[in-house]
């Protein structure tokens, strides 16, 4: 099988990222200066730059694992043809959905993914606020791809395409795309919901490129006109320090797991269970917050109707 030369698309996209972040920042600052924080943008850019360099190390591990599986255990050989690129785009996005979903449903993975949600602003620079640790283990969700016969180079190229696609959806300057587009693809509107800390919006819209996975697996939530998105975390970290952004949740997780006076199984559960879980039952999960919000909303509706 002839293997084509595939460039690292992320490196080629970096100048575009810098230009568009700057342009969008100027537009936002002129329209709503209170809605732009230059320190927040700098923090996101530093996280992005750090991620690029650290990925050079983590990629060595991923290349080794994917190549080993492909050369020794693949069930077939998928050629570099147009239909193979269609297949790998769908397969990669399916894997991304579950990788992303697990990043919200397991605190171990959340300790890495929380970085991307730590900004209380939502603009193109937020897309660049990437984890420094996730690359060392998130690849496990993609192991099926080389096993099925997708060449590692094809997988890495599609991962880059997915990351670049998701860049443009981190903006408030685009309200809605055409209805047919919103039905199939991830959009700024869909992804704003994902970045919301509102109880209604928690743990929704995990899509990378195709929103169909959220529709299929019951995690889709449209952006509502009467529920403005509040960006950030349920409990914001309130720092622009890159080291704190990168490692604060890892430190908090370690403290919870290793200082808790409980059984070994419960200590292990701190890593496996969703963010907010506590062994003594005092923690609040996203589902608990949603239930409280629904109860409060229903009570307010009854009160308004009574008035």
Buried (B, 14 or more C-beta within 10 A) or exposed (E): EEEEEBEEBBEEBEEEBEEBBEEBBEBBEEEEEEEBBEEBBEBBBBBBBBBEEBBEEBBEEBBEBBBEBBEEEBEEEBEBEEEBBEBBBBBBBBBBBBBBBBBBBBBBBBBBBBBBBBBBBBBBBBBBBBBBBBBBBBBEBBBEBBBBBBBBBBBBBBBBBBBBBBBBBBBBEEEEBEEEEBEEBBBBBBBBBBBBBBBBBBBBBBBBBBBBBBBEEEBBBEBEEEBEBEBBBBEEBEEBEBEBBBBBBBEBBBEBBEEBEBEEEBBEBBBEBBBBBBBEEEBBBBEEBBEEBEEEEEEEEEEEEEE
